[in-house]
Amino acid sequence: MKVRNTFLHTSLILALTIAIVACNENTTTPAEPQAPQPPTGLAATSIDSVTVGLKWTAPATGVTPTGYEISYKVEGTSEVFTTQVSGSTLSTLISSLVENTVYEFTVKAKNDTARSAATLPLKWAPAKRYSSSIILYEHKSSFGSGLNLPAFGGLTVDNGDLWDLAFDVDTSGTKFYIGSPGSSSYTDDNGVFVVGGDVARTTLIGLVWTNVPSLNDVYESVDLASSATLEEVMVDFTADDAARRQIAFVVKTESGNFAKVMIKKNVDGRLIRGSAPDRYIEVEVSYQEAANIPYASVENRGPFPRSKNIRYSTAQ
């Protein structure tokens, strides 16, 4: 009997040992945390002189992010600031920035355990916003038809010679233009003002967007100084007026200051207001008071969808 009990006891211990070993062999090692793919299409816009808006596209593949981490620093410095947004949010405002200063922005997708690689840096500068009662009148009006964008000064509207932008109407009174004074009907073929005799400033027009809700919605991911076509031209917005579409465009002044200008809708949706000979437009301006700071200068390359609709026309 004693031998039998000893045998049973030994068999039980052996069985338990085999079970424990088998259990350990079947245990799955926990998977390493999987980071989301990086976001794409990082773009920016200037809200005001101390605020930049950013937006991006969620990664199309991989694990779903639970949020995004935005990092930024002053160009050429090492101190990095970060902020975070939830996974369903694909845009943010970065405020309390320094006016006339270029920043580098990157974004990472994240989940509870890991972060993606960062997007390549997007360089952007905030810009001063002028939005109230900037009115330009047509050629036949006795009121101001030109906009002056001086460095570190207020915007002025007048009917003198030294303009950066001109609002123009063709001789039939049915086509509407805005753009470089040297390409307008205020000047002759040599860019000299017919009245006054001064040579017009060289104003360059770049990207033109049509059907924009507001300047806050005009985002970019390209260097407006080099990638955009900058030419001394007038932009024909006759069709946009008829279709009740706001337009916005890039301006580079002779002094090297960049701006974005939007023609604002009236309550009836039209861009042209009033009656001849005193028809007028109202514009909103985002203006970089420091010269030679384009709105965007990027190191990333690739296809960034843009609403680009440039129409090069000179008033007849």
Rosetta silent file (secondary structure, phi, psi, omega in degrees, C-alpha in Angstrom):
SEQUENCE: MKVRNTFLHTSLILALTIAIVACNENTTTPAEPQAPQPPTGLAATSIDSVTVGLKWTAPATGVTPTGYEISYKVEGTSEVFTTQVSGSTLSTLISSLVENTVYEFTVKAKNDTARSAATLPLKWAPAKRYSSSIILYEHKSSFGSGLNLPAFGGLTVDNGDLWDLAFDVDTSGTKFYIGSPGSSSYTDDNGVFVVGGDVARTTLIGLVWTNVPSLNDVYESVDLASSATLEEVMVDFTADDAARRQIAFVVKTESGNFAKVMIKKNVDGRLIRGSAPDRYIEVEVSYQEAANIPYASVENRGPFPRSKNIRYSTAQ
SCORE:     score description
SCORE:     0.000 S_00000001
   1 L     0.000  -40.872 -179.714    0.000    0.000    0.000 S_00000001
   2 H   -64.493  -37.611  178.341    2.785    2.370    0.838 S_00000001
   3 H   -65.805  -39.736  179.334    4.440    1.753   -2.522 S_00000001
   4 H   -63.395  -44.540  179.811    1.172    2.457   -4.330 S_00000001
   5 H   -62.627  -40.117  178.603    0.654    5.768   -2.489 S_00000001
   6 H   -63.615  -40.049  179.519    4.201    6.815   -3.256 S_00000001
   7 H   -64.648  -43.488  179.665    3.661    6.001   -6.916 S_00000001
   8 H   -63.916  -41.210  179.902    0.422    7.996   -7.050 S_00000001
   9 H   -63.373  -42.515  179.816    2.042   10.967   -5.312 S_00000001
  10 H   -66.499  -39.243  179.414    4.974   10.924   -7.737 S_00000001
  11 H   -64.469  -40.147  179.804    2.643   10.643  -10.738 S_00000001
  12 H   -63.802  -43.246  178.995    0.580   13.611   -9.555 S_00000001
  13 H   -62.414  -42.272 -179.769    3.661   15.828   -9.183 S_00000001
  14 H   -63.789  -41.368  179.528    4.861   14.813  -12.670 S_00000001
  15 H   -64.192  -42.820  178.894    1.483   15.608  -14.223 S_00000001
  16 H   -64.086  -39.096  179.482    1.368   19.027  -12.603 S_00000001
  17 H   -63.462  -44.375  179.223    4.890   19.776  -13.786 S_00000001
  18 H   -62.426  -40.835 -179.405    4.030   18.834  -17.374 S_00000001
  19 H   -63.527  -41.923 -178.675    0.871   20.992  -17.223 S_00000001
  20 H   -66.761  -42.446  179.060    2.779   23.998  -15.933 S_00000001
  21 H   -63.236  -43.804  179.545    5.487   23.627  -18.571 S_00000001
  22 H   -62.580  -40.409  179.136    2.883   23.256  -21.324 S_00000001
  23 H   -62.595  -43.258  179.778    1.037   26.314  -20.062 S_00000001
  24 H   -64.681  -36.868 -178.801    4.241   28.385  -20.088 S_00000001
  25 H   -69.464  -25.431 -178.450    5.083   27.241  -23.592 S_00000001
  26 H   -91.845   -4.827 -179.593    1.650   28.382  -24.892 S_00000001
  27 L   -70.067  129.012  179.715    1.823   31.853  -23.305 S_00000001
  28 L   -87.327  130.520  177.440    1.901   34.625  -25.991 S_00000001
  29 L   -69.235  130.479  179.839    4.417   37.423  -25.464 S_00000001
  30 L   -54.831  137.940 -178.646    2.625   40.806  -25.340 S_00000001
  31 L   -69.500  147.510  174.907    2.922   42.701  -28.649 S_00000001
  32 L   -65.742  144.039  177.570    5.073   45.784  -28.814 S_00000001
  33 L   -56.053  133.986 -178.240    3.034   49.045  -28.871 S_00000001
  34 L  -102.758  120.341 -179.377    2.218   49.972  -32.462 S_00000001
  35 L   -79.628  149.420  173.543    2.535   53.655  -33.373 S_00000001
  36 L   -66.723  164.396  170.979    0.162   55.276  -35.860 S_00000001
  37 L   -72.652  156.292  178.836    1.389   56.359  -39.270 S_00000001
  38 L   -65.556  150.094  171.531    2.377   60.065  -39.548 S_00000001
  39 L   -67.719  166.109 -179.856   -0.310   62.561  -40.570 S_00000001
  40 E  -128.032  171.277  172.146   -0.060   64.115  -44.040 S_00000001
  41 E    62.768   34.403  178.436   -0.840   67.413  -45.747 S_00000001
  42 E   -61.036  128.333 -178.141    0.299   69.749  -42.969 S_00000001
  43 E  -142.684  161.751 -174.822   -0.746   73.287  -43.945 S_00000001
  44 E  -140.996  160.609  172.560   -0.982   76.675  -42.232 S_00000001
  45 E  -147.301  153.594 -179.956   -2.682   80.043  -42.358 S_00000001
  46 E   -93.931  119.207 -179.535   -2.118   83.308  -40.486 S_00000001
  47 E   -84.157  -46.199  175.165   -5.047   84.245  -38.246 S_00000001
  48 E  -158.252 -166.483 -172.129   -3.526   87.447  -36.882 S_00000001
  49 L   -69.906  -12.648 -179.644   -0.155   88.897  -35.878 S_00000001
  50 L  -130.283   10.031 -174.743    0.335   86.380  -33.046 S_00000001
  51 E  -134.207  132.826  175.839   -1.771   83.380  -34.130 S_00000001
  52 E  -120.721  137.035  173.586   -1.247   80.668  -36.754 S_00000001
  53 E   -97.622  138.029  177.677   -3.805   78.061  -37.774 S_00000001
  54 E  -122.722  146.420  170.209   -2.652   74.536  -38.646 S_00000001
  55 E  -145.294  160.208 -177.228   -4.493   71.643  -40.257 S_00000001
  56 E  -155.784  174.840  179.538   -3.514   68.178  -41.449 S_00000001
  57 E  -112.855  137.516  179.400   -4.937   64.894  -42.734 S_00000001
  58 L   -65.113  149.008  177.151   -5.252   61.751  -40.636 S_00000001
  59 L   -60.174  139.788 -175.141   -3.110   58.779  -41.696 S_00000001
  60 L   -82.110  -19.433 -177.639   -4.952   56.601  -44.216 S_00000001
  61 L  -131.706  171.428  177.605   -3.519   53.292  -42.969 S_00000001
  62 L    85.111 -170.078 -178.810   -2.351   51.684  -39.751 S_00000001
  63 L   -68.987  151.518 -178.916   -3.779   52.005  -36.269 S_00000001
  64 L   -77.246  127.793  178.561   -6.229   54.807  -35.578 S_00000001
  65 L   -67.095  148.883  171.140   -4.667   57.730  -33.666 S_00000001
  66 L   -98.314   -4.232  179.399   -6.176   58.784  -30.381 S_00000001
  67 E   176.873 -178.006 -179.165   -4.690   62.255  -30.767 S_00000001
  68 E  -137.361  144.722  177.950   -1.999   64.457  -32.286 S_00000001
  69 E  -113.324  121.457 -179.197    1.025   66.211  -30.831 S_00000001
  70 E  -104.858  128.462  177.400    1.995   69.562  -32.351 S_00000001
  71 E  -119.403  145.554  178.817    5.515   70.883  -31.824 S_00000001
  72 E  -153.595  154.165  178.320    6.836   74.297  -32.808 S_00000001
  73 E  -154.423  160.195  173.252    9.835   76.525  -32.313 S_00000001
  74 E   -67.626  134.787 -179.083   11.252   79.778  -33.600 S_00000001
  75 L   -53.501  130.730  177.319   13.267   79.100  -36.748 S_00000001
  76 L    85.386    2.705  178.741   16.935   78.588  -35.926 S_00000001
  77 L  -113.594  172.680 -176.721   16.397   78.005  -32.182 S_00000001
  78 L  -109.822  -15.786 -177.713   16.350   74.843  -30.048 S_00000001
  79 L   -74.306  121.383 -175.359   13.548   75.500  -27.526 S_00000001
  80 L  -110.762  135.219  175.807   10.521   73.421  -28.565 S_00000001
  81 E  -109.610  146.108  179.953    6.934   73.962  -27.437 S_00000001
  82 E  -131.850  152.684  171.579    4.249   71.284  -27.689 S_00000001
  83 E  -147.010  161.295 -175.400    0.474   71.075  -27.533 S_00000001
  84 E  -133.157  152.156  175.333   -1.955   68.219  -28.107 S_00000001
  85 E  -133.023  162.035 -178.626   -5.419   67.684  -29.569 S_00000001
  86 E   -73.068  163.866 -173.021   -7.812   64.731  -29.534 S_00000001
  87 L   -62.153  -29.195 -179.446   -7.854   62.136  -32.296 S_00000001
  88 L   -82.895   -5.067 -178.327  -10.970   63.452  -34.019 S_00000001
  89 L   -98.147  125.591 -177.186   -9.485   66.952  -34.282 S_00000001
  90 L  -117.582   25.417  177.348   -7.433   67.686  -37.416 S_00000001
  91 E  -158.628  161.365  177.164   -6.690   71.368  -36.852 S_00000001
  92 E  -161.039  162.772  173.663   -5.575   73.746  -34.140 S_00000001
  93 E  -109.969  130.966  175.119   -4.669   77.361  -33.439 S_00000001
  94 E  -106.512  114.448 -173.748   -1.212   78.211  -32.090 S_00000001
  95 L  -112.652 -178.688 -179.896   -1.407   81.544  -30.282 S_00000001
  96 L    58.789   34.501  175.939    0.828   83.884  -28.275 S_00000001
  97 L   -84.389  175.458 -179.355    3.459   83.853  -31.025 S_00000001
  98 L  -100.983  129.372 -178.887    5.853   86.709  -31.771 S_00000001
  99 L   -61.564  147.651  177.909    4.944   89.058  -34.610 S_00000001
 100 L    60.325   33.742 -177.494    7.238   89.140  -37.678 S_00000001
 101 L  -129.533  136.136  178.268    8.818   85.826  -36.657 S_00000001
 102 L   -90.633  133.085  178.389    9.086   82.582  -38.620 S_00000001
 103 E  -115.763  155.671  172.853    8.226   79.361  -36.772 S_00000001
 104 E  -110.033  126.343 -177.909    8.781   75.698  -37.621 S_00000001
 105 E  -117.274  139.867  171.225    5.789   73.400  -37.029 S_00000001
 106 E  -136.588  158.784  178.681    5.584   69.596  -37.011 S_00000001
 107 E  -134.503  139.450  173.282    2.786   67.179  -36.108 S_00000001
 108 E  -120.100  142.639  168.595    2.853   63.583  -34.819 S_00000001
 109 E   -85.781  147.278 -178.287   -0.039   61.122  -34.608 S_00000001
 110 E  -143.025  158.975  166.555   -0.237   59.287  -31.282 S_00000001
 111 L  -127.608 -161.510 -173.125   -2.149   56.642  -29.389 S_00000001
 112 L   -71.093  -16.587 -173.699   -2.069   55.642  -25.731 S_00000001
 113 L  -125.421  -16.257 -173.014    1.350   53.990  -25.963 S_00000001
 114 L  -150.918  163.435  178.576    3.294   55.322  -28.966 S_00000001
 115 E  -125.992  150.102  177.306    3.826   58.237  -31.338 S_00000001
 116 L   -78.183  173.546  167.099    4.411   58.354  -35.080 S_00000001
 117 L   -65.153  157.546 -179.879    7.330   60.014  -36.782 S_00000001
 118 L   -81.894  152.550  168.811    6.876   63.752  -37.176 S_00000001
 119 L   -63.656  158.891  173.482    5.862   65.445  -40.377 S_00000001
 120 L   -67.055  152.204 -171.855    8.651   67.368  -42.044 S_00000001
 121 L   -64.020  138.621  171.638    8.849   70.955  -40.761 S_00000001
 122 E  -110.683  121.349  179.754    6.461   73.570  -42.108 S_00000001
 123 E   -93.676  134.373 -176.213    7.766   77.123  -41.729 S_00000001
 124 E  -153.615  152.410  178.101    5.185   79.829  -41.204 S_00000001
 125 L  -127.971  138.654  173.291    4.866   83.363  -39.845 S_00000001
 126 L   -67.260  161.592 -177.817    1.854   85.070  -38.298 S_00000001
 127 L  -144.566  148.873 -178.929    0.591   88.203  -40.060 S_00000001
 128 E   -69.639  140.618 -179.065   -1.433   91.272  -39.102 S_00000001
 129 E  -109.316  128.507  173.150   -5.096   91.168  -40.095 S_00000001
 130 E  -117.311  118.236 -172.036   -7.004   94.190  -41.456 S_00000001
 131 E  -129.909   -7.571 -171.965  -10.679   93.400  -41.902 S_00000001
 132 E  -110.083  122.962  168.110  -12.867   96.438  -41.380 S_00000001
 133 E    52.822   49.555  170.071  -14.030   98.900  -44.051 S_00000001
 134 E   -98.455  104.100 -168.776  -11.182   98.767  -46.572 S_00000001
 135 E  -117.747  129.880  176.033  -13.033  100.076  -49.609 S_00000001
 136 E  -117.868  130.929 -176.657  -11.751  100.566  -53.161 S_00000001
 137 E   -99.898  161.908 -179.507  -13.826  102.462  -55.735 S_00000001
 138 L   -71.600  169.574 -172.766  -13.991  102.105  -59.503 S_00000001
 139 L   -56.227  -41.110 -174.172  -11.982  104.194  -61.964 S_00000001
 140 L   -79.478   -8.833 -179.806  -14.698  106.778  -62.652 S_00000001
 141 L   -76.225  155.033  175.503  -15.325  107.503  -58.990 S_00000001
 142 L   -87.397   -1.764  178.616  -13.811  110.526  -57.256 S_00000001
 143 L   -92.217  174.307 -174.051  -13.010  108.301  -54.265 S_00000001
 144 L   -68.127  135.376  179.555   -9.884  106.203  -53.779 S_00000001
 145 L  -112.405   -6.860 -175.255   -9.263  103.288  -56.112 S_00000001
 146 E  -120.308  150.817 -179.861   -5.848  102.162  -54.873 S_00000001
 147 E  -113.045  130.368  179.656   -4.578  100.465  -51.746 S_00000001
 148 E  -104.477  125.253 -178.333   -1.274  101.397  -50.133 S_00000001
 149 L  -115.703   73.690 -176.123    0.456   98.670  -48.075 S_00000001
 150 L   -75.162  150.580  175.059    3.343  100.437  -46.330 S_00000001
 151 L   -67.335  135.337  176.907    5.760   98.545  -44.125 S_00000001
 152 L    50.568   44.963  176.833    5.014   99.028  -40.405 S_00000001
 153 L  -152.235  171.227  178.819    2.146  101.418  -41.053 S_00000001
 154 L   -73.754  155.142  174.756   -1.595  101.532  -41.455 S_00000001
 155 L   -75.824  139.217  178.425   -3.281  100.615  -44.725 S_00000001
 156 E  -128.824  146.975  176.403   -4.481  103.629  -46.692 S_00000001
 157 E  -116.161  131.977  179.140   -6.848  104.023  -49.628 S_00000001
 158 E  -153.768 -178.467  175.852   -6.454  106.945  -51.997 S_00000001
 159 L  -118.234   32.283  176.547   -6.630  108.057  -55.621 S_00000001
 160 L   -90.012 -152.641 -172.863   -3.001  109.043  -55.866 S_00000001
 161 L  -104.199  -35.541 -170.551   -0.162  107.319  -57.673 S_00000001
 162 L   -87.515   76.881  179.658    1.811  105.242  -55.200 S_00000001
 163 L  -104.267  156.991  168.362   -0.435  102.203  -54.890 S_00000001
 164 L  -102.732  -26.526  177.435    0.317   98.564  -54.245 S_00000001
 165 E  -136.817  146.443  177.379   -3.093   97.380  -55.482 S_00000001
 166 E  -130.066  136.252  170.219   -5.610   98.848  -57.895 S_00000001
 167 E   -96.218  128.060 -172.835   -9.308   98.093  -58.404 S_00000001
 168 E  -134.537  150.791  175.924  -10.190   98.581  -62.068 S_00000001
 169 E  -129.695  137.593 -178.744  -13.237   98.369  -64.345 S_00000001
 170 L   -69.229  172.082 -174.566  -13.042   98.103  -68.142 S_00000001
 171 L   -65.531  -24.690  177.701  -14.436  100.841  -70.395 S_00000001
 172 L   -78.163  -14.275  179.384  -17.701   98.932  -70.915 S_00000001
 173 L    77.183   16.953 -174.787  -18.245   98.923  -67.186 S_00000001
 174 L  -120.387   -7.707  178.903  -18.920   95.184  -67.119 S_00000001
 175 L  -119.729  140.532 -171.478  -15.571   93.578  -66.295 S_00000001
 176 E  -123.148  138.185 -174.569  -13.845   93.863  -62.938 S_00000001
 177 E  -138.353  153.673  170.870  -10.162   93.533  -62.075 S_00000001
 178 E  -145.915  144.045 -179.581   -7.823   93.852  -59.134 S_00000001
 179 E   156.439 -142.842 -172.268   -4.056   93.630  -59.050 S_00000001
 180 L   -71.548  124.727  178.468   -0.858   95.360  -60.081 S_00000001
 181 H   -56.432  -34.634 -179.161   -1.235   99.102  -60.760 S_00000001
 182 H   -67.715  -13.027  177.096    1.383   98.853  -63.526 S_00000001
 183 H  -109.103    8.500 -177.199   -0.924   96.500  -65.435 S_00000001
 184 L   -95.298  173.201  177.960   -4.077   98.527  -64.872 S_00000001
 185 L   -79.439   -0.672  173.219   -5.752  101.143  -67.052 S_00000001
 186 L   -74.361  -18.474 -176.974   -4.543  103.789  -64.600 S_00000001
 187 E  -120.315  161.579  178.056   -1.113  103.463  -66.222 S_00000001
 188 L   -87.000 -170.600 -177.165    0.203  103.496  -69.779 S_00000001
 189 L   -64.463  -16.577  179.071    2.116  100.736  -71.558 S_00000001
 190 L   -98.950    8.232  179.817    5.273  101.711  -69.651 S_00000001
 191 L    74.130   24.810  179.005    3.618  101.436  -66.253 S_00000001
 192 E  -103.823  131.166  179.634    3.464  105.201  -65.791 S_00000001
 193 E   -60.428  130.622 -179.930    0.342  106.699  -64.242 S_00000001
 194 L   -62.525  -40.495  175.607   -1.630  108.653  -66.845 S_00000001
 195 L  -102.677  118.593  178.485   -2.529  111.210  -64.186 S_00000001
 196 L   108.513  -36.262  174.634    0.469  112.335  -62.176 S_00000001
 197 L    79.573    6.303  178.920    3.204  110.790  -64.305 S_00000001
 198 L   -82.162  149.473  174.990    4.763  108.637  -61.584 S_00000001
 199 E   -75.427  131.938 -178.459    6.024  105.157  -62.336 S_00000001
 200 L   -67.313  147.971  173.138    3.797  102.565  -60.680 S_00000001
 201 L   -64.117  150.518  177.709    5.185  100.377  -57.939 S_00000001
 202 L   -86.558  102.243  176.433    5.997   96.823  -58.954 S_00000001
 203 L  -106.165  128.227 -179.219    3.347   94.683  -57.284 S_00000001
 204 E  -105.073  136.354  178.529    3.475   90.944  -57.929 S_00000001
 205 E  -107.369  136.084 -178.948    0.410   88.712  -57.793 S_00000001
 206 E  -113.334 -128.005 -177.691    0.747   85.019  -56.928 S_00000001
 207 E   -60.771  142.951  174.847   -1.726   82.291  -56.142 S_00000001
 208 E  -123.346  127.254  176.532   -5.423   83.067  -56.584 S_00000001
 209 E  -109.449  142.349  178.128   -8.084   81.077  -54.767 S_00000001
 210 E  -118.135  153.143  178.276  -11.750   81.161  -55.718 S_00000001
 211 L    60.829   46.446  179.780  -14.870   80.385  -53.690 S_00000001
 212 L   -95.511  134.432  179.182  -13.147   80.832  -50.337 S_00000001
 213 L   -66.453  -39.647 -178.907  -15.312   81.156  -47.200 S_00000001
 214 L  -164.796  168.594  176.067  -12.791   83.405  -45.433 S_00000001
 215 H   -64.182  -27.938  178.419   -9.090   84.222  -45.211 S_00000001
 216 H   -65.880  -15.417 -179.389   -8.905   81.838  -42.262 S_00000001
 217 H   -97.627    1.560 -179.131   -9.698   79.027  -44.713 S_00000001
 218 L   -93.943   90.481 -179.785   -6.835   79.809  -47.108 S_00000001
 219 L   -97.406  152.106  178.653   -4.210   77.282  -46.032 S_00000001
 220 E  -143.431  155.697  175.559   -0.931   76.639  -47.818 S_00000001
 221 L  -131.772   18.147 -179.504    1.995   74.243  -47.747 S_00000001
 222 L  -123.417  159.436  177.572    4.213   75.850  -50.363 S_00000001
 223 L   -77.443  109.694 -176.194    6.723   78.662  -50.356 S_00000001
 224 L   -68.752  -16.606 -179.923    4.778   81.574  -51.793 S_00000001
 225 L   -79.858  -28.661 -174.892    8.000   83.375  -52.638 S_00000001
 226 L  -121.914  -38.193 -176.501    9.370   80.725  -54.957 S_00000001
 227 L   -78.556  -33.386  179.031    6.797   78.043  -55.693 S_00000001
 228 L   -77.571  147.295  174.110    3.976   80.408  -56.540 S_00000001
 229 L   -78.215  118.460 -179.931    4.039   82.203  -59.866 S_00000001
 230 L  -108.801  116.641 -178.441    4.553   85.857  -59.058 S_00000001
 231 E  -139.305  156.551  176.377    3.718   88.229  -61.902 S_00000001
 232 L   -86.499   96.637 -172.150    2.725   91.824  -62.434 S_00000001
 233 L  -145.037  166.912  168.058   -0.873   91.242  -63.544 S_00000001
 234 E  -106.131  140.116  178.937   -4.508   92.127  -63.014 S_00000001
 235 E   -99.140  123.935  178.127   -6.879   89.380  -61.842 S_00000001
 236 E   -83.501  113.518  179.291  -10.244   89.238  -63.617 S_00000001
 237 L  -114.377   24.069  179.797  -12.917   88.458  -61.015 S_00000001
 238 H   -58.427  -48.412 -178.542  -15.973   89.224  -63.188 S_00000001
 239 H   -65.578  -35.246  179.141  -17.139   85.593  -63.194 S_00000001
 240 H   -66.979  -38.164  177.027  -16.591   85.299  -59.446 S_00000001
 241 H   -61.992  -47.172 -178.761  -18.747   88.359  -58.855 S_00000001
 242 H   -64.689  -35.768 -178.530  -21.565   86.929  -60.983 S_00000001
 243 H   -87.928   -0.080  179.496  -21.287   83.531  -59.285 S_00000001
 244 L    59.597   49.660  178.685  -21.082   85.113  -55.831 S_00000001
 245 L  -115.220  123.362  173.093  -17.695   83.594  -55.041 S_00000001
 246 L   -70.279  141.790  175.540  -15.221   85.318  -52.758 S_00000001
 247 E  -120.179  155.348  174.866  -11.660   85.302  -54.091 S_00000001
 248 E  -138.466  153.134 -178.108   -8.316   85.674  -52.338 S_00000001
 249 E  -152.843  160.702 -179.849   -4.831   86.122  -53.755 S_00000001
 250 E   -90.915  140.072  178.236   -1.187   86.528  -52.801 S_00000001
 251 E  -127.322  136.949  167.854    0.544   89.890  -53.086 S_00000001
 252 E  -123.123  119.560 -176.544    4.218   90.775  -52.911 S_00000001
 253 L   -79.638  168.847  178.678    4.857   94.495  -52.708 S_00000001
 254 L   -61.194  -30.042  179.602    7.791   96.346  -54.197 S_00000001
 255 L   -83.130    0.188  176.222    9.270   96.626  -50.693 S_00000001
 256 L    91.457   11.024  178.702    9.129   92.825  -50.323 S_00000001
 257 L   -87.634  135.406  178.589    6.137   92.566  -48.001 S_00000001
 258 E   -95.993  148.729  176.628    3.778   89.633  -48.491 S_00000001
 259 E  -149.655  158.640  165.147    0.020   89.798  -48.099 S_00000001
 260 E  -119.286  133.699 -176.846   -3.115   87.841  -48.791 S_00000001
 261 E  -122.977  134.262  177.024   -6.098   89.871  -49.939 S_00000001
 262 E  -123.146  134.079  172.549   -9.706   88.699  -50.109 S_00000001
 263 E   -86.202  123.797 -172.169  -12.609   90.478  -51.822 S_00000001
 264 L   -90.110  146.435  175.607  -15.552   90.194  -49.452 S_00000001
 265 L   -71.357  149.693  167.511  -19.155   89.398  -50.365 S_00000001
 266 L   -83.622  177.433  179.164  -21.962   91.860  -49.870 S_00000001
 267 L   -62.535  -25.468  178.199  -25.178   90.751  -48.139 S_00000001
 268 L   -88.510    2.604  178.379  -26.547   89.764  -51.571 S_00000001
 269 L    91.003  -12.904 -179.057  -23.468   87.624  -52.240 S_00000001
 270 L   -79.180  155.880  176.492  -22.014   89.905  -54.922 S_00000001
 271 L   -89.235  -31.016  177.945  -18.473   91.265  -54.771 S_00000001
 272 L   -85.809  132.768 -178.555  -19.346   94.540  -56.504 S_00000001
 273 E  -121.659  161.145  175.671  -21.286   96.993  -54.362 S_00000001
 274 L    73.814 -169.516 -176.961  -23.020  100.304  -55.010 S_00000001
 275 L  -125.297  149.527  176.938  -23.943  101.890  -58.346 S_00000001
 276 L   -61.267  142.171    6.623  -21.875  103.390  -61.183 S_00000001
 277 L   -92.183   16.004 -177.523  -19.891  105.615  -61.187 S_00000001
 278 L  -116.349   38.333  173.128  -19.260  104.857  -57.515 S_00000001
 279 L   -68.814  152.640 -176.669  -19.226  101.072  -57.494 S_00000001
 280 E  -152.871  167.101  172.611  -16.770   99.627  -55.035 S_00000001
 281 E  -124.228  157.287  174.943  -15.378   96.492  -53.415 S_00000001
 282 E  -117.712  131.362 -176.210  -14.505   95.779  -49.807 S_00000001
 283 E  -119.933  155.601  171.563  -11.349   93.800  -49.066 S_00000001
 284 E  -117.772  140.257 -171.909   -9.815   92.036  -46.095 S_00000001
 285 E  -128.820  132.175  167.778   -6.027   91.920  -45.812 S_00000001
 286 E  -109.464  116.645 -165.502   -3.588   89.662  -44.002 S_00000001
 287 E  -127.392  129.915  178.260   -0.309   91.562  -44.155 S_00000001
 288 L   -91.549  107.059 -174.190    3.241   90.648  -43.211 S_00000001
 289 L   -72.525  -22.881  175.095    4.806   93.854  -41.904 S_00000001
 290 L   -86.710  130.666 -177.478    8.339   92.453  -41.977 S_00000001
 291 L   -70.816  151.323  172.546    9.741   92.394  -45.503 S_00000001
 292 L    62.567   28.045  169.706   10.853   89.216  -47.231 S_00000001
 293 L  -112.922   98.704  177.304    9.041   86.818  -44.909 S_00000001
 294 L   -68.951  158.520 -179.283    6.791   84.717  -47.117 S_00000001
 295 L   -61.966  -38.035 -179.208    3.783   83.145  -45.509 S_00000001
 296 E  -137.311  133.993  171.757    5.116   79.644  -46.005 S_00000001
 297 E  -135.495  113.327 -169.884    8.539   78.242  -46.583 S_00000001
 298 E  -114.961  151.396  171.912    8.589   74.466  -46.416 S_00000001
 299 L   -98.274  -20.933  179.272   11.188   71.747  -46.415 S_00000001
 300 L   -76.466  150.757 -179.908    8.635   69.022  -47.167 S_00000001
 301 L  -129.687  151.439  178.398    7.926   68.133  -50.765 S_00000001
 302 L   144.224  175.737 -177.736    5.028   66.317  -52.370 S_00000001
 303 L   -77.160  116.293  175.182    1.541   66.874  -53.761 S_00000001
 304 L  -115.020  111.791 -176.500   -0.442   69.226  -51.574 S_00000001
 305 L   -58.871  132.820  179.557   -3.956   69.817  -52.982 S_00000001
 306 L  -135.931  146.740  172.817   -4.628   73.498  -53.511 S_00000001
 307 L   -88.314   91.240 -174.757   -7.524   75.469  -54.902 S_00000001
 308 L  -112.539  120.344 -178.329   -5.506   77.307  -57.513 S_00000001
 309 L  -143.526   82.428 -176.563   -7.306   79.330  -60.142 S_00000001
 310 L   -93.893  125.782  177.464   -5.077   82.020  -61.607 S_00000001
 311 L  -120.401  112.205 -178.167   -6.544   84.174  -64.343 S_00000001
 312 E   -95.156  108.421 -179.420   -4.079   86.625  -65.860 S_00000001
 313 E  -142.557  146.127  176.689   -5.998   89.445  -67.487 S_00000001
 314 L  -112.265  135.943  179.888   -5.420   93.138  -68.020 S_00000001
 315 L   -57.362  135.904 -179.967   -8.275   95.622  -68.006 S_00000001
 316 L   -96.837    0.000    0.000   -9.169   96.712  -71.527 S_00000001
